[in-house]
Each structure stands twice: as structure tokens, then as C-alpha cells.
Amino acid sequence: MPTKINCWFDTVRHTQYTKEILFSSIVGLMLQVVCKIRPSVHSAYSHSEIQASVVAVYDQLKGLKTTTSQGLVRQIATEAEALIKTMKGENPALLPGYRVKFLDGNCPALLR
């Protein structure tokens, strides 16, 4: 999986680089924080095998473009959708012919 993520990153990055830290390593650190395995990036870093300094890790995170994160989520969702279809795990359409979205009130800008 790390090789696949790094290859994907190489196709979408613009000015970002992986001089000391692979993109997959940054993804791995962030997954530990998001999934509450570790309480912080620093904690995840201290339990990792990344050879670069913690300052380099934070610099890499600081330079990460929002479009890169969005693209990664889109790529993973596309692959997950294909897997779900292959396994015939799709739910029946709520309104055939329409894309249904759920609004839960957590984004007031959408309510305008």
C-alpha cells in the first residue's frame, strides 16, 4: 500500500516533494491520529521509524496542499466504490436516477 500511495502522490503533486519523508509515511502518521491510535502527530512520530526530524515532519505537513488531501480521499473512495460493486455490496437506490445526499446540519453554509 505505501508504494501505491507514493506513486499516486507523484502523479498529483505540484510543488511538494518527498526529500526526506515519503508521502505514505505522512499518511500513516495522520491515520494514527485520526483513528485515535495516537493522541498527536508528535506521539505518532515518536512511535514511527521515520529517520527525519520531527521538525521535518511538521514542515512536510505544513506544506501539504488541501487539494492533495482531497485527491487522496477521492482516490480511496473511487477504489472502495469499485470494491463494493465487485462484491455486490451496494445498497438499493433510495431514489432511482438521483444522487441522494444527507444533510446533517454540521455545515451551515449549505443551508443558505
N, C-alpha and C positions, 0 to 999 in steps of 0.2 A: 504493500500500500504506500509506503513512503516514496518509492520510486515513481509511482503513478502520480502522486500529488506534486512532486518536484517537477516532473515532465509537464504537467498541466500548468504549473506556475511559470515555467519557462516560455510557454506559448502566450500567456496573458500579461506578463509583467511589462511595464513600460520603462520606468527609471529605477525600479527596485532591483536589488541584487542580492546574491547569497554568497558573499565573500567568505564569511566565517561560519555562518549558520544556515543550514538548509531550511527551506520553507516548511518542509514536513516536520522539522523539529519545533518550529514556532507553533504549528497547528497542534502538535502533540502537547505542548505546554498549555495552550489555551483550552484544549479539550479537558485536561485535568482540572482546570479552574472552573470551567463552565459546568462540568459534571460533578463538581464539588468533591473531587478526589483530593484536591489540594486547595487550601484557602486563598492562595495568591500565586501570582506569576513567580515571585521570588521563591516561594516554597516549592513550586513545581520545578523551577530551575535547580534548586539545591538538591533535588532528588533525581535529576537527569544526568545524562552522560555528555552533555554539551560541553565542549572544551573551551568555548569563548567565554568572555567575562559576562557577568550579569548586566553590566552597562551596555555591552554589545547587544544583548538580548532586548533590552528596553529600547535601544536605538532602532533595532530592526522592527519592533512593534510600532514605534512612533512613526516610522516611515511607511508602514503598511497602508496602502490606499483602500478606501472604502469599497471601491469598485472591485478590488481583488477579493475581498471578503464576500461581497455579493456574488461574484462569479463562482467562487468555490461552493457556496451554498446552492447556487443554480445547478452546477455540475453534479453535485452529490444528489440533489433532488431528481435530476434527469435520470441518473443511473438507478436510483431507488425506484422510480416510476417504472422503468423498463423491467426491473427485477420483479416488482409486484405484478405487472402484467404477465410476465413469463410464468409466474407461479399461480396465476389466475386468482389473485388475492384482492382484486378490485371490488369496491362496494358498488352496489347498483346506483345509477344516477338518480339524484334527488329530483331534478327537473331535466329530463332528457332534452338535449340540444342546447342547454345553457350551462355556463360555468357558474357554480354556486360558491359564494364566499360567505364566511361567517363574520359578523361584526360583533365584537365583544365589549366595545366601549373603551378599550385601552388606548385608542388613537383618536382623540377628539377632533383632529384636523379632518378626518374622514367624515365627520358628522355634519360638516358645513355644507 
